[in-house]
Amino acid sequence: MKIGSKDFKLGKRTYVMGILNVTPDSFSDGGKHNMLEDALEHAMRMVEEGADIIDVGGESTRPNYTMISEEEEIERVVPVIEAIRKISDIPISIDTYKSKVAKAACIAGADLVNDIWGLRYDPDMAKVVKEHDVAVCIMHNRKQMDYQNFLQDLLGDLQVSLSLAEKAGIDGDKIILDPGIGFAKTQDMNLFLLNHLDKLHQFGYPLLLGCSRKSVIGHVLSETVEERLEGTLATSVIAVMKGCQFIRVHDIKENVRAIRMAEAILKSNSIV
C-alpha cells in the first residue's frame, strides 16, 4: 500500500500513526500543539520516535465536542500540513469528515483522509478522495446506538461505506478500515470489539486501531487521561496480535517499543 511517497509493506510490521491535534479542546492534548511552531516541533519529535504517519486534526471529536466551521478548521490544519511538508516527506493524514477541509488539506500536502464518519457524513468526501488520489481511512460510526446485532450491524455499516468508496472509484489498495473504538459504542461494545478485531479481516482491507488514552481504558483502570499509557500499550499489543496493520496513538516511543516486542514474539516460530 502506498501512502504519499512511502510504500507500506502490509504484513511485514505494524505501522504507527502519530496524533497531532491542533485544537484547543481535544480530550487528551487540547491546547498543547495549536500554535504552529509547537505543532511542527511535536510532529518532528514523533517522526524521530518512530511514527510512520502524522495525523493532523483541527476539530476535536471527543464526546459533546463543539463543531467548528470549515473555514476555521482549514485555518488550523493547512499551515501545519504545509510546514511539515516543507521539511519532511513523512506521510500526512488529515483527520476530518468535511470534504472542503479534506480538499484544502490534500492541496497543502496531505496523503490520506481519516474520516470518522466513513464517507457517510459529507456526500462529496469520496469524490475528493478520488480526485486527489489519496488514501482513505474509513471509520465505523453511527448517530445512534440502535444496534439489533452489534457485530453484524457494525459490519453492515462498514459495507455501506465501502460501497460509497467503490461507487466513487476509489482504488481498493488505498482503503484502510477503522472499527471506531469509542464512537457510538458502549463500554462493553468497545471491549468486545477489541477482542474480536480479527472479524474485520473479512473485508480484505488493512485495519487501523485508534484506542489511545480513550475512555474505554479509563473505565477499566479508573484512571484519568494522563494515566492511560499502560492501558493504551495493552490495546496496541492486542491490535498486533489481531493483525492490525496500523495503530493511531499519542505516545509514539512507548507504543513503538511495545509493538516491536509483540511482533518479535509472534514471529518466533522456531528455535535454532
C-alpha positions in Angstrom: 0.0 0.0 0.0 1.4 3.4 -0.9 0.6 6.5 1.1 2.3 9.6 -0.2 5.8 8.7 -1.2 6.1 5.8 1.2 5.4 2.1 0.5 3.8 0.3 3.4 4.6 -3.4 3.2 1.5 -4.8 4.9 2.1 -7.9 6.9 5.7 -7.1 7.5 5.2 -5.0 10.6 2.6 -2.8 12.3 2.8 0.9 11.4 2.3 3.8 13.8 0.2 6.9 13.1 1.1 9.8 15.4 -1.7 12.0 16.6 -1.2 15.8 16.1 -4.2 17.7 17.4 -4.0 21.4 16.6 -7.1 22.2 18.6 -7.8 24.0 21.9 -10.2 21.3 23.2 -9.2 17.8 22.3 -9.9 15.3 25.1 -6.3 14.4 25.7 -4.0 17.1 24.4 -6.1 20.1 23.6 -4.2 23.4 23.5 -0.8 21.8 23.6 0.0 22.0 19.9 -2.3 24.6 18.4 0.5 27.1 17.8 2.3 26.4 14.5 5.8 26.2 16.0 4.7 23.9 18.8 2.8 21.7 16.3 5.8 21.4 14.0 8.1 20.6 16.8 5.8 17.9 18.1 5.4 16.4 14.7 9.1 16.1 14.2 9.5 14.6 17.6 7.0 11.9 16.7 8.9 11.2 13.5 12.2 10.8 15.5 10.5 8.5 17.9 9.3 6.2 15.1 6.0 7.5 13.7 5.2 6.4 10.2 2.4 8.8 9.5 1.4 12.1 11.1 -2.4 12.6 11.6 -3.4 16.2 11.8 -6.7 17.1 13.3 -8.2 20.6 13.6 -11.5 19.8 15.3 -12.0 17.8 18.5 -14.3 14.8 18.1 -14.4 14.0 21.8 -17.9 13.3 23.3 -20.0 16.5 23.2 -17.5 18.3 21.1 -18.2 21.7 19.6 -18.4 21.7 15.9 -16.4 24.5 14.1 -16.8 25.9 10.6 -14.9 24.5 7.6 -13.1 27.8 7.3 -11.8 27.7 10.9 -10.8 24.1 10.6 -8.9 24.8 7.3 -7.1 27.8 9.0 -5.9 25.4 11.8 -4.7 22.5 9.7 -3.4 23.8 6.4 -0.4 25.9 7.8 0.6 22.8 9.9 0.5 20.5 6.9 2.4 22.9 4.7 5.0 23.4 7.4 5.6 19.6 7.9 5.7 19.0 4.1 8.4 21.7 3.7 10.8 19.8 5.9 9.7 16.2 5.7 8.3 13.6 3.3 6.5 11.8 6.1 3.0 10.7 5.0 0.5 13.1 6.4 -3.1 12.3 7.3 -5.9 14.8 7.6 -8.4 13.9 10.4 -11.7 15.4 9.1 -15.2 14.4 7.9 -15.7 17.6 5.8 -14.9 17.5 2.1 -13.8 21.1 1.8 -11.3 20.6 4.7 -10.1 17.4 3.1 -9.6 19.1 -0.3 -7.7 22.0 1.2 -5.5 19.6 3.2 -4.8 17.5 0.1 -3.7 20.6 -1.8 -1.5 21.5 1.1 0.2 18.1 1.0 -1.9 15.6 2.9 -1.7 12.0 1.6 -4.5 10.3 3.5 -8.0 11.3 4.6 -9.0 10.0 8.0 -12.8 10.2 8.1 -14.6 9.4 11.4 -17.9 9.1 9.5 -16.6 6.6 6.9 -17.6 8.8 3.9 -21.2 8.9 5.1 -21.3 12.4 6.6 -20.3 14.5 3.6 -21.6 13.3 0.2 -18.6 14.9 -1.5 -15.9 13.3 0.6 -15.5 10.2 -1.5 -15.2 12.3 -4.6 -12.5 14.5 -3.1 -10.5 11.3 -2.1 -10.7 10.0 -5.6 -9.9 13.4 -7.3 -6.8 13.8 -5.3 -5.8 10.2 -5.5 -5.1 9.9 -1.8 -5.6 7.0 0.7 -8.6 7.0 3.0 -9.3 5.6 6.4 -12.9 4.6 6.7 -14.0 4.5 10.4 -17.2 3.0 11.8 -19.6 5.4 13.4 -23.3 5.9 13.6 -25.6 8.6 15.1 -27.5 6.3 17.5 -26.5 3.1 19.3 -29.6 1.4 18.0 -28.0 -1.9 17.2 -30.0 -5.1 16.7 -26.9 -7.3 16.5 -23.9 -5.2 17.3 -21.2 -7.1 15.3 -23.4 -7.7 12.3 -24.7 -4.1 12.3 -21.2 -2.8 12.5 -20.1 -4.9 9.6 -23.1 -3.8 7.6 -22.3 -0.1 8.3 -18.8 -0.6 7.1 -20.1 -2.3 3.9 -22.2 0.8 3.2 -19.1 3.0 3.5 -17.1 0.6 1.3 -19.9 0.8 -1.3 -19.6 4.6 -1.4 -15.9 4.3 -1.9 -16.4 1.8 -4.7 -19.1 4.0 -6.4 -16.7 6.9 -6.3 -14.0 4.8 -8.0 -11.6 4.8 -5.0 -9.0 2.1 -5.6 -9.1 -0.8 -3.1 -5.4 -0.5 -2.4 -6.0 3.0 -0.9 -8.5 1.9 1.7 -8.0 1.3 5.5 -10.7 0.3 7.9 -11.0 1.5 11.5 -13.5 -0.1 13.9 -14.2 3.2 15.6 -13.5 2.4 19.2 -15.3 4.9 21.4 -17.7 6.1 18.7 -21.4 5.2 19.2 -20.4 2.2 21.3 -20.9 1.3 25.0 -18.1 0.2 27.2 -19.0 -3.5 26.7 -19.2 -3.0 22.9 -15.7 -1.4 22.9 -14.2 -4.2 24.9 -15.9 -6.9 22.7 -14.7 -5.2 19.6 -11.1 -5.0 20.8 -11.3 -8.8 21.5 -12.8 -9.5 18.0 -10.8 -7.1 15.8 -10.0 -10.1 13.5 -13.6 -10.3 12.4 -13.0 -7.2 10.3 -10.4 -9.0 8.2 -13.3 -10.5 6.1 -13.3 -7.3 4.1 -9.8 -7.8 2.9 -8.5 -4.3 3.8 -5.8 -3.3 6.3 -7.1 -2.3 9.7 -6.2 0.7 11.9 -6.9 0.8 15.6 -7.3 4.1 17.4 -7.7 3.5 21.1 -5.0 5.8 22.6 -6.0 7.2 26.0 -9.7 6.6 25.3 -12.4 6.3 27.9 -12.7 2.5 27.4 -9.2 2.4 29.1 -10.2 5.0 31.7 -13.3 3.0 32.7 -11.4 -0.3 33.1 -8.4 1.2 35.0 -10.3 4.1 36.8 -7.6 6.4 35.5 -7.5 9.9 34.1 -6.5 10.7 30.6 -2.9 11.4 31.7 -2.6 7.9 33.3 -3.8 5.7 30.5 -0.4 4.9 28.8 -0.2 1.3 30.1 -3.8 0.6 29.1 -3.0 2.0 25.6 0.0 -0.2 25.3 -2.1 -3.2 26.1 -4.6 -2.3 23.3 -1.7 -1.8 20.9 -0.3 -5.3 21.7 -3.8 -6.8 21.2 -4.0 -5.0 17.9 -0.7 -6.6 16.7 -1.9 -10.0 17.8 -5.2 -9.5 16.0 -3.5 -8.5 12.8 -4.0 -4.7 12.6 -1.6 -3.1 10.2 -1.8 0.5 11.7 -2.2 1.9 15.2 -3.0 5.5 15.9 -1.5 6.8 19.2 -0.3 9.8 21.1 2.8 8.3 22.8 5.0 7.2 19.9 8.2 5.9 21.6 6.4 3.7 24.1 4.0 2.2 21.7 6.7 1.5 19.1 8.6 -0.4 21.7 5.6 -2.4 22.8 4.6 -3.2 19.2 8.1 -4.3 18.2 8.3 -6.6 21.2 4.9 -8.1 20.4 6.0 -8.6 16.8 9.2 -10.3 17.8 7.3 -12.8 20.0 4.7 -13.6 17.3 7.4 -14.1 14.6 9.4 -16.6 16.7 8.3 -19.9 15.4 11.4 -22.0 15.7 14.5 -22.5 17.9 17.8 -22.6 16.2 
